[in-house]
Amino acid sequence: MMTIALTIGDINGIGPEVALKAVRDFSLPNDVRLALIGPYDAWRYWAECVELPLDQFTFLGRDDFFLPNSQKYFILAPGQIDPVRIEVGAATEFSGRIAAQSITLATKLALGKVVDAIVTAPISKAALHLAGVAFPGHTEMLASLSGSGRPVMLLLAGDFRVAVATTHIPLRNVASALTAETIMEVVTVLDSELKGRFGIKNPRIAATGLNPHAGEDGTLGDEEQKLLIPTLAQLRRHGAQVEGPFPADALFSRISAAQNFDAYLAMYHDQGLIPVKMQSKGKGVNYTCGLPFVRTSPDHGTAFEIAGKNIADAASTMEALRFAIEIARKCQAR
């Protein structure tokens, strides 16, 4: 029996709403169980909003790591938090603390082999910071909690896969954050993940440039000539099938016409996420490479502006669930 953990995300955003809508609308395979991670009162509040009875869920405390095989749906609370304070549409210290505690518990369950994969609902970075959590996002926090090396954010729209060399940092800091060591580590982790969990024997990776027109021979920036070209050449000598750097606009404009690569490497967040979101049409998935367990999430944020209106689309969360199950099955089969 496979078990998937689904964290509550920020209790003031659309995370709990899309999570519960996914529970309602996603056809869970017979051999898969689902554990919702978060305070019971918060789940109950949002379940009433989406008109989903929680009668099918077995409520367990954070120390109840034994999940009875006779049950299919669980709620695991990350601690005694009473009362739950929900302020719909607001990033608060309390919502940040709940999100962090839920992620921590899910990680502990995954490391203890109690669950086979984690699907995380969206969190607010502002709320995390209010709660004193210094991580800029899920990716970095999960890597730290699991004692992993460099995590790699990989965005998925079906078989269109885009990793990013830098994640949640200001654009003005991207150039200085890109080093030969960074590029080497990211490509190595990505290549290993594609070969291992994705089962792609000889993955081909296309890397974008940093500058417009990939620097145009140094006239629009020299990062390509000084950093990317020699580093990608070194990676090829080490066996990675990585090509580039290509101008990002030209590279991504051709993906629908001819999919020649197994994955793409963008240099910064928006450079990679924009084409994925355009391709995914609301069903994109965020996957973290380099963790000792499978982790996916929907590729959108907390959407505070529509929280509580019961209009959030759960398609991306359902796709994240589907993909987490798919990859976890591949891991079990190995």
Secondary structure, DSSP 8 states (H G I E B T S, - for coil): -EEEEEE---TTSSHHHHHHHHHHHS---TTEEEEEES-HHHHHHHHHHTT---TTEEEE-TT-----TT-SEEEE-SS---S----TT---HHHHHHHHHHHHHHHHHHHTTS-SEEEE----HHHHHHTT---SSHHHHHHHHTT-S--EEEEEETTEEEEESS-SS-GGGHHHH--HHHHHHHHHHHHHHHHHTS--SS-EEEEE-SSGGGGTTTTT-SHIIIIIHHHHHHHHHTT-EEEEEE-HHHHHHTTTT----SEEEESSHHHHHHHHHHHHTT--EEEEET-SSEEEEESS---GGGTTSS----HHHHHHHHHHHHHHHHHHH-
